[in-house]
Amino acid sequence: MSRIKILKNLVFVALAIIAVRLFFIQIIEHDSWVAKANEQHTLLETITAKRGEIYMMDGDTPAPVVLNQTVYAVIIDPAATDKEQIKDALNKYAKEYIVADLDEVYSIEGLRYYIVAKNVPYSIATKIAEEGIASVWLKESNQRVYPEGEMASTLLGFVNTDGIGQYGVEGSLNYLLAGKDGTLKTIADVNKVALSIGKENIKIPAENGKNVVLSVDRGLERSTEEIIAEHLDASVATNAAVLIMNPNTGEVLAMTSLPGYSPANYGYVEDASAYINQVTEVPYEPASICKSFTFSAAINEGKMTPDTTYFNEHYTYVDGWQIWNAETRSSLYGDITMKRALYWSLNTGSIYALKLLGDDPNNINQKGRETLYDYYHNKFRLGRTTGIELIEAEGYIEDPNEGWGRDSTYANMTFGQNLGITMIQTATAFSAVVNGGYYKTPTIVKGTLENEEIVPLDRSGSINDQILSSDTSSTMRELLIYNREYKVRNGTDREGYDVGGKSGTAQVITDGAYDDTYSELVGSYIGFVSPSGKMPQYVIMTKMWGKGQSVGSGDAMALFDSLSNFIIDYYKLKPNY
């Protein structure tokens, strides 16, 4: 066979192979190759929703405390963008915003799209654009701005680099604030620039997040933090938390934990505990504050009055444990009224109220435990989430019948130990004690801001139950005002105003047991303020503590005193003589 024939046959074979391959590509694999072609020429981008802003109240006007500013991501096509040019431009203008190692980016074969800088301000982004570097483009996005600095940081939270709200309002209301991203699908050129052609174009607009208005009073929040800082400077305490609310509506007017942090620079903290909202996320033992709840239960059940007496020996035995009063002055030994027992915060008094709940003045029994549990857990909703629009811990209230030492456990619960409840639970329950007996679900959100109008959120699931009689509530107000009678005498509380309250100093559990050396204590105080004879308008709860520090209720009470007097002036409450 001649060489020409061999060559001709090879050509025919090659053509046959090509024809077969073309047949497979054009007929058998047609859809697959079309999809691959479309993939190379189709731009699929997310249209980022604008995050809603956050407002506090300034009088009757919403005032912004969390805003958005427009920033840009710098995107390159490594196959077309000059490496040295873009590296020089980024180092010159946007060094602190670089998020990629350019040497690594350029080592990836076939890479056509990469974000090399994020959160670049407009002024810097324009300088990069003016360099005229090929295949560099800017993508607009939003960055959170906190004009009030660290104010209310543990309440507000922050937004992470992925645009997701973390902690505080940013985290708990992320579903409202975040909105819903849209989608852009269109034909693009080789540089991934969208073209206005193609019947497959899809554009789903982004749904911007809602602007949220908090019930918090911005001026009160700012002043509260300044007052706290002054008291921390004058105390051994290193930490403090404060909650101020309207007991008649459940609205939170101020909520803070100090020290705080900068939400704009949230990474600069020693550990994640700095982000925790102490008011809603940390169950603790508020100690004798809980005597307000025990006394309310016994009075409401008709088992005692303020004039009911018992014999005080300064201590009592329960389950073989000796429980002492903190105050053991000789003038309190013997028969004493429950009114004086609350005034001097006697543990024997609250334990006696528990005995009366069980109809046995000499012993704690099942009926007494179950009745106290019903009030604590079911009526006051202690050890349960309140439903406030924030991340909150549940805490716990011990079962009245299961476990060892139920009587001693419940004896301790009457004065706020052997349980775990949050400040928001405590203040909401206390509000029910003084507002006429109504438990109201607390709230920190007034609504969303739409067309400059506040649109309330649906609160149809909120609780508004009368758990105490109005007579019980009135009696408790009188007792709590009497508790501060000496404050009126020494001029701390002003004439013409009703200020009532209850203190609590709690031991700290160390290695599974209470520290009887009292080397570390947590001080709390809760109370109300209003013009004399009027229903309480403000409930204030304070908590102060420090690792390894003995912080008593005196520190927390002094903080309350400053805040209650400040509120009188701030809201211009007129005295009622």
Sequence and secondary structure as in RCSB ss.txt:
>XXXX:A:sequence
MSRIKILKNLVFVALAIIAVRLFFIQIIEHDSWVAKANEQHTLLETITAKRGEIYMMDGDTPAPVVLNQTVYAVI
IDPAATDKEQIKDALNKYAKEYIVADLDEVYSIEGLRYYIVAKNVPYSIATKIAEEGIASVWLKESNQRVYPEGE
MASTLLGFVNTDGIGQYGVEGSLNYLLAGKDGTLKTIADVNKVALSIGKENIKIPAENGKNVVLSVDRGLERSTE
EIIAEHLDASVATNAAVLIMNPNTGEVLAMTSLPGYSPANYGYVEDASAYINQVTEVPYEPASICKSFTFSAAIN
EGKMTPDTTYFNEHYTYVDGWQIWNAETRSSLYGDITMKRALYWSLNTGSIYALKLLGDDPNNINQKGRETLYDY
YHNKFRLGRTTGIELIEAEGYIEDPNEGWGRDSTYANMTFGQNLGITMIQTATAFSAVVNGGYYKTPTIVKGTLE
NEEIVPLDRSGSINDQILSSDTSSTMRELLIYNREYKVRNGTDREGYDVGGKSGTAQVITDGAYDDTYSELVGSY
IGFVSPSGKMPQYVIMTKMWGKGQSVGSGDAMALFDSLSNFIIDYYKLKPNY
>XXXX:A:secstr
  HHHHHHHHHHHHHHHHHHHHHIIIIISHHHHHHHHHHHHEEEEEE      EEEEETTEEEEEEEEEEEEEEE
E TTTS HHHHHHHHHHH GGGB S HHHHHTSTT   EEEEEEEEHHHHHHHHHT  TTEEEEEEEEEE TTTT
TTHHHH EE TTS EESHHHHHTHHHHS B EEEEEEB TT  B S  TT EEE  B    EEEEEEHHHHHHHH
HHHHHHHHTSS  EEEEEEE TTT BEEEEEEES   GGGTT SSSGGGG  TTTS  B  GGGGHHHHHHHHHH
TTS  TT EEEE SEEEETTEEEE S   GGGSEEEEHHHHHHTT HHHHHHHHHHHTT TT   HHHHHHHHII
IIIIS TTS    SS     B   SSSSS HHHHHHHHTTT S BB HHHHHHHHHHHHTTSEEE  B EEEEEE
TTEEE    TT  EEE S HHHHHHHHHHHHHTTHHHHHTTSS TTEEEEEEEEEEE EETTEE TT SSEEEEE
EEEEEETTS   EEEEEEEE TT B  HHHHHHHHHHHHHHHHHHTT     
